[in-house]
Amino acid sequence: MEPFSKFAFYTLGCKLNFSESSSISKDFIDSGFAKVSFDEFADFYIINTCSVTENADKKCKGLVKKAKSQNPDSKVIVIGCYAQLKPKEISEIPGVNLVLGANEKFDILSFLKRAETDKNKVFRDNIKLVQDFQPGFSSGDRTRSFLKVQDGCDYFCTFCTIPLARGKSRNASIDETLIKAKEVALTGAKEVVLTGVNIGDFGQGSSKENFLGLIEGLEGISSIDRFRISSIEPNLLSDEIITFVSKSKKFVPHFHIPLQSGVDSILKKMRRKYDRTLYKNRIETIFRLMPEACIGVDVIVGFPGEEDDDFEETYNFLKDLNVSYLHVFTYSERANTTAVKLPGIVSKEKRKERRKRLQILSSKLKRSFYEKYIGSEHSVLFEAKNDDGNITGFTENYIKVKHTFDSALVNSVKKVKLTKIDSDGLMHAKTLN
């Protein structure tokens, strides 16, 4: 490996992947490499994959082909969840030079050097042996940073491959996490999003440390304006956590809470750790303490055994739940999961139809949520200039705001009055300070 070589990253999937890509990129830069766009000529192309997104193999093949078309002599390295689950399959894609598993990806430079003499393409430990927690945060966007506070999952839901791809739930100590958060503050980021696979499981049930203790510690970091909690399981979102956020000066009133199904019998088949009554209670508690809260929901359509009546029950449950938007996933069969053995396969056509109906419902929920706040005043963290020449940002409760570009607004928190919703579904605003 020559000094000053160019490298490019392409990241698929979740915020956690983006956080890890950023940390690995920093290792390259610290070692004298120059980072370029994935659309440019590079000596090394790194593809950070996801096992949750559909057609993972197709996306991976397309990106490998693109990399090699830009530089036929480049080295293409595939890392991430899909690489952990299907290393042999990936290694056989024409153009792939190296495949690294969940643990190995954090030592990518050593494996690149090793690959100069080692004929092996694949380096991947059994995920059960992975014990280390690798902290990190994204730093490409100076406005918002994704701070990795947890990795892995102990839940083994019947549809999910993440425990097989990322291993057991694990995290650093609260003190170590606070040190990392202070590093984020030095980048100039005004907002930190806490991310992981199952962040509410921080501490894994330990009597000494837990997620509530973590957010209480983060509240004391004066140099960060906002903290936002990413997806958190309803059974782990305790009343104490909700109460803390409602009184916090730093944590914003925005929750993303996976539901997956509004039918208890389906939730049981999924091996989820709650029922719809608990879920509804969580939503009601949030709105009782934070009437302006934004709540996003994950939901899966077409899970084995989901009858038409089950889908209608889920649809009506969501419609009446007073949530703000949905992330809709179409169930897809995953090797080595329990769900693939379940009876009652739902046709692809029905899955597609159900997904479309929930996406339409999501648009209506979001529009209704936005309309409630026309004429109200909120604080917006503005980001960078958009392609259309405007600037966008988010309120505390996750309303996306559009404003005429002004360089003074970039990476600043401004008081605004929300005025109208445009045809793109964005809220227009007038600055007040």
C-alpha positions in Angstrom: 0.0 0.0 0.0 1.5 3.3 -1.1 1.1 6.4 1.0 -1.3 9.0 -0.4 -3.4 6.3 -2.1 -7.0 7.2 -2.6 -9.9 5.4 -1.0 -13.7 5.6 -1.3 -16.6 4.3 0.9 -20.1 3.3 0.0 -22.4 2.5 3.0 -25.6 0.6 2.9 -28.2 0.3 5.6 -28.5 1.8 9.1 -27.1 4.8 11.0 -24.9 2.4 12.9 -23.2 1.4 9.6 -22.6 5.1 8.7 -21.1 5.6 12.2 -18.7 2.7 11.7 -17.8 3.7 8.1 -16.8 7.1 9.4 -14.6 5.6 12.1 -12.9 3.3 9.6 -12.4 6.2 7.2 -10.7 8.1 9.9 -8.2 5.2 10.3 -7.4 5.5 6.6 -7.0 9.3 6.7 -4.7 9.0 9.8 -2.6 6.6 7.9 -2.0 9.0 5.0 -4.8 8.0 2.6 -6.9 10.6 0.8 -10.7 10.1 0.8 -12.7 10.6 -2.4 -16.2 10.1 -3.6 -17.3 6.6 -4.6 -18.0 8.1 -8.1 -14.3 9.0 -8.5 -11.1 7.1 -9.3 -9.7 5.4 -6.2 -7.1 2.8 -5.3 -9.3 1.2 -2.7 -13.1 0.9 -2.7 -14.8 -0.2 0.6 -18.4 -1.3 0.5 -20.1 -1.5 3.9 -23.0 -3.8 3.5 -26.3 -4.5 5.2 -28.3 -7.7 5.8 -31.6 -6.0 6.4 -32.1 -4.2 3.1 -33.6 -6.3 0.3 -31.5 -7.5 -2.6 -28.2 -7.2 -0.7 -26.4 -9.4 -3.2 -27.6 -7.4 -6.2 -26.7 -4.1 -4.6 -23.2 -5.4 -3.7 -22.6 -6.8 -7.2 -23.6 -3.5 -8.8 -21.3 -1.5 -6.5 -18.3 -3.8 -7.2 -18.9 -3.5 -11.0 -19.0 0.3 -10.6 -15.8 0.4 -8.7 -13.9 -1.8 -11.2 -15.2 0.3 -14.1 -13.7 3.4 -12.5 -10.4 1.7 -11.8 -9.8 -1.9 -13.0 -6.7 -2.1 -10.9 -8.4 -1.0 -7.7 -8.8 -3.2 -4.7 -12.5 -3.8 -3.7 -13.1 -4.7 0.0 -16.5 -5.8 1.2 -17.3 -5.5 4.9 -20.4 -5.3 7.2 -23.4 -7.5 8.0 -23.8 -9.2 4.7 -20.1 -9.9 4.6 -20.4 -11.6 8.0 -23.4 -13.7 6.8 -22.4 -14.6 3.3 -18.6 -14.3 3.0 -18.1 -17.1 0.4 -20.9 -15.8 -1.8 -19.4 -12.3 -1.8 -15.8 -13.6 -2.4 -17.0 -15.2 -5.6 -18.3 -11.9 -7.0 -16.0 -10.9 -9.9 -13.8 -8.0 -8.8 -13.9 -8.6 -5.0 -10.5 -8.7 -3.5 -11.2 -8.9 0.2 -14.1 -9.8 2.5 -13.9 -8.9 6.2 -16.3 -10.0 8.9 -17.9 -8.1 11.8 -14.8 -7.9 13.9 -12.1 -7.8 11.2 -13.5 -4.7 9.5 -12.1 -2.5 12.3 -8.6 -3.7 11.5 -9.0 -3.3 7.7 -5.5 -1.7 7.2 -3.8 -4.7 8.7 -5.8 -7.1 6.6 -5.0 -5.1 3.4 -1.3 -5.5 4.2 -1.8 -9.2 5.0 -3.6 -9.7 1.7 -0.4 -8.6 -0.2 1.1 -12.0 0.7 -1.9 -14.1 1.8 -4.0 -15.7 -0.9 -7.1 -15.9 1.3 -9.8 -13.5 0.3 -12.0 -14.0 3.4 -11.2 -13.2 7.0 -14.2 -13.7 9.3 -14.4 -15.1 12.8 -17.4 -17.0 14.2 -19.7 -14.2 15.4 -20.2 -16.1 18.7 -16.5 -15.4 19.5 -16.8 -11.6 19.0 -16.7 -9.9 22.4 -15.1 -6.6 21.7 -17.0 -3.3 21.4 -15.7 -0.8 18.9 -16.9 2.7 19.7 -17.2 5.3 17.0 -19.1 8.2 15.6 -19.8 9.7 12.2 -18.0 12.9 11.4 -18.7 13.7 7.7 -21.7 16.0 8.6 -20.6 18.6 11.1 -24.2 19.5 12.0 -25.3 16.0 13.2 -23.2 13.0 14.4 -24.3 9.4 14.9 -22.7 8.2 18.1 -22.4 4.4 18.4 -23.3 3.5 22.0 -24.1 -0.3 21.6 -23.7 -3.2 19.2 -25.2 -6.7 18.8 -28.5 -8.1 20.0 -29.6 -10.9 22.3 -33.2 -11.1 21.1 -33.3 -13.5 18.1 -36.6 -12.3 16.6 -37.7 -15.0 14.2 -37.4 -12.7 11.1 -34.0 -11.2 11.9 -30.4 -12.0 11.0 -28.8 -9.2 12.9 -27.7 -11.3 15.9 -26.0 -13.7 13.4 -24.3 -10.7 11.7 -23.3 -8.6 14.8 -23.2 -11.0 17.7 -24.1 -10.5 21.3 -25.3 -7.2 22.8 -22.3 -5.2 24.1 -21.2 -1.7 24.9 -18.5 0.4 26.5 -18.9 1.8 30.0 -20.9 5.1 30.6 -17.6 6.9 31.3 -16.0 5.7 28.1 -19.1 6.6 26.1 -19.1 10.1 27.6 -15.4 10.6 26.6 -16.4 9.6 23.0 -19.3 12.0 23.1 -16.9 14.8 24.1 -14.8 14.0 21.1 -17.9 14.4 18.9 -18.4 17.9 20.5 -14.9 18.9 19.3 -16.0 18.3 15.7 -18.5 21.1 16.0 -21.6 18.9 15.7 -24.7 20.5 17.3 -26.8 17.3 17.5 -25.8 13.8 18.4 -28.0 10.8 17.5 -27.5 7.8 19.8 -27.3 4.7 17.6 -26.7 0.9 17.9 -28.5 -2.3 17.2 -30.6 -2.4 20.4 -29.6 0.7 22.3 -32.2 0.3 25.1 -30.3 -2.9 26.1 -27.2 -0.8 27.1 -25.7 -2.5 30.1 -27.5 -5.8 29.2 -29.7 -5.7 32.4 -26.7 -4.9 34.7 -27.7 -3.4 38.0 -24.7 -1.1 37.7 -25.2 0.6 34.3 -28.2 1.0 32.0 -29.5 3.2 29.2 -31.2 5.6 31.7 -27.8 6.2 33.4 -26.2 6.8 30.0 -28.6 9.5 29.0 -28.4 11.1 32.4 -24.6 11.3 31.9 -24.9 12.7 28.4 -27.2 15.5 29.6 -24.2 17.0 31.4 -22.2 17.6 28.2 -22.7 21.3 27.8 -21.0 21.7 24.4 -23.7 19.6 22.6 -27.0 21.3 22.0 -29.2 18.3 21.2 -29.3 14.6 21.7 -31.7 12.4 19.8 -32.5 8.8 20.6 -32.6 6.5 17.5 -34.8 3.3 17.4 -35.5 1.8 20.9 -37.6 -1.3 21.7 -40.9 -0.6 23.4 -40.2 -3.0 26.2 -37.0 -1.2 27.0 -38.4 2.3 26.7 -39.3 2.6 30.4 -41.5 5.3 32.0 -38.3 6.5 33.7 -36.6 7.1 30.3 -39.7 8.9 28.9 -40.0 11.1 32.1 -36.3 12.0 31.9 -36.6 13.0 28.2 -39.7 15.1 29.0 -37.8 17.1 31.5 -34.5 17.2 29.6 -32.9 20.4 28.2 -30.9 18.4 25.7 -32.9 15.3 24.7 -35.5 16.1 22.0 -39.1 14.8 22.0 -38.6 12.3 19.2 -38.9 8.6 19.5 -38.6 5.8 16.9 -40.3 2.7 18.4 -40.5 -0.6 16.4 -44.0 -2.2 16.4 -43.7 -4.7 13.5 -47.3 -5.9 13.9 -50.5 -4.7 15.7 -51.6 -8.3 16.2 -50.6 -10.1 19.4 -50.5 -13.6 17.8 -48.2 -12.3 15.1 -45.9 -10.6 17.6 -45.7 -13.9 19.5 -44.7 -15.7 16.3 -42.1 -13.0 15.7 -40.8 -13.6 19.2 -41.2 -9.9 20.1 -41.0 -9.0 23.8 -44.2 -7.0 24.2 -47.8 -6.9 23.1 -50.0 -4.2 21.6 -51.3 -3.1 25.0 -47.8 -2.4 26.3 -47.0 -0.6 23.0 -50.1 1.6 23.2 -49.3 2.4 26.9 -45.9 3.7 25.8 -47.3 6.0 23.2 -49.9 7.3 25.6 -47.3 8.0 28.3 -45.1 9.9 25.8 -48.0 12.1 24.6 -49.2 12.7 28.2 -45.7 14.1 29.1 -44.7 15.5 25.7 -47.8 16.5 23.6 -45.6 17.8 20.8 -43.5 14.6 20.5 -42.8 13.0 17.1 -43.1 9.2 17.0 -41.9 7.0 14.2 -42.9 3.3 13.9 -41.3 0.3 12.2 -43.9 -2.2 10.8 -43.4 -5.4 8.7 -46.0 -6.5 6.2 -46.5 -10.1 4.9 -45.0 -12.0 7.8 -45.9 -15.7 7.5 -49.4 -16.3 8.8 -50.5 -12.7 8.4 -54.1 -13.0 7.2 -56.1 -10.2 5.6 -57.9 -9.6 8.9 -54.5 -9.4 10.7 -53.3 -6.8 8.3 -56.5 -4.8 8.7 -56.1 -5.0 12.5 -52.5 -3.6 12.2 -53.6 -0.9 9.8 -56.4 0.3 12.1 -54.2 0.1 15.2 -51.7 2.4 13.5 -54.3 4.7 12.1 -55.7 5.3 15.6 -52.4 5.4 17.5 -51.5 9.1 17.0 -48.1 8.4 15.6 -46.2 10.7 13.1 -44.7 8.4 10.4 -44.1 4.8 9.5 -41.1 2.9 8.2 -42.7 0.0 6.3 -40.7 -3.2 5.6 -41.8 -6.0 3.3 -41.1 -9.4 5.0 -38.5 -11.2 3.0 -37.2 -14.7 3.7 -33.8 -14.9 5.4 -31.7 -18.0 5.6 -31.0 -19.4 9.1 -34.0 -17.6 10.6 -37.0 -19.4 12.3 -39.6 -17.5 10.2 -38.7 -19.3 7.0 -40.0 -22.5 8.5 -43.4 -21.0 9.5 -46.5 -21.9 7.6 -48.9 -19.4 5.9 -46.6 -17.8 3.3 -48.1 -14.5 2.1 -47.9 -13.9 -1.7 -45.5 -11.3 -3.1 -48.5 -9.5 -4.6 -50.2 -9.2 -1.2 -47.0 -8.1 0.5 -46.6 -5.3 -2.2 -50.2 -4.2 -1.8 -50.0 -4.1 2.0 -46.8 -2.1 1.9 -48.3 0.4 -0.5 -51.4 0.9 1.8 -49.2 1.6 4.8 -46.9 3.9 2.9 -50.0 6.0 1.9 -51.1 5.9 5.6 -47.6 7.1 6.6 -47.8 10.1 4.2 -51.2 11.0 5.7 -50.0 10.7 9.3 -46.9 12.8 8.6 -49.0 15.5 6.8 -51.5 15.6 9.7 -48.6 15.8 12.2 -47.0 18.7 10.3 -50.3 20.6 9.9 -50.8 20.8 13.7 -47.8 23.0 13.9 -48.4 25.6 11.2 -48.2 29.0 12.9 -46.2 27.7 15.9 -42.7 28.6 16.9 -39.9 26.1 17.1 -36.1 25.8 17.2 -34.5 24.5 14.0 -31.0 23.2 13.6 -30.1 24.2 10.0 -27.8 22.0 7.9 -26.1 22.7 4.5 -27.2 24.2 1.2 -29.4 21.9 -0.8 -29.3 21.2 -4.6 -32.3 23.5 -5.1 -30.4 26.4 -3.5 -32.4 26.4 -0.2 -31.4 25.2 3.2 -33.1 22.6 5.4 -33.1 21.6 9.0 -35.1 19.9 11.7 -37.1 21.1 14.6 -36.7 19.4 18.0 -39.7 17.2 17.2 -38.3 16.2 13.7 -40.3 18.4 11.4 -38.2 19.0 8.3 -38.0 22.8 7.6 -37.1 24.5 4.4 -35.7 28.1 4.2 -34.1 30.4 1.7 -30.4 29.8 1.8 -28.3 32.0 4.1 -24.8 31.0 4.9 -25.2 32.4 8.5 -27.8 29.7 9.1 -25.5 26.7 8.4 -25.0 24.6 11.6 -26.9 27.0 13.8 -30.0 26.6 15.9 -32.5 29.4 15.2 -36.0 30.2 16.5 -38.5 30.1 13.6 -42.2 30.4 12.9 -43.6 27.5 10.8 -45.7 29.0 8.0 -46.8 26.4 5.4 -46.3 23.0 3.9 -45.1 22.8 0.3 -45.8 20.3 -2.4 -42.8 18.2 -1.4 -44.1 17.9 2.1 -41.5 20.2 3.6 -42.4 22.9 6.2 -41.5 26.5 5.3 -40.4 28.8 8.1 -39.6 32.4 8.9 -36.6 33.0 11.2 -37.3 35.0 14.4 -33.8 35.6 15.7 
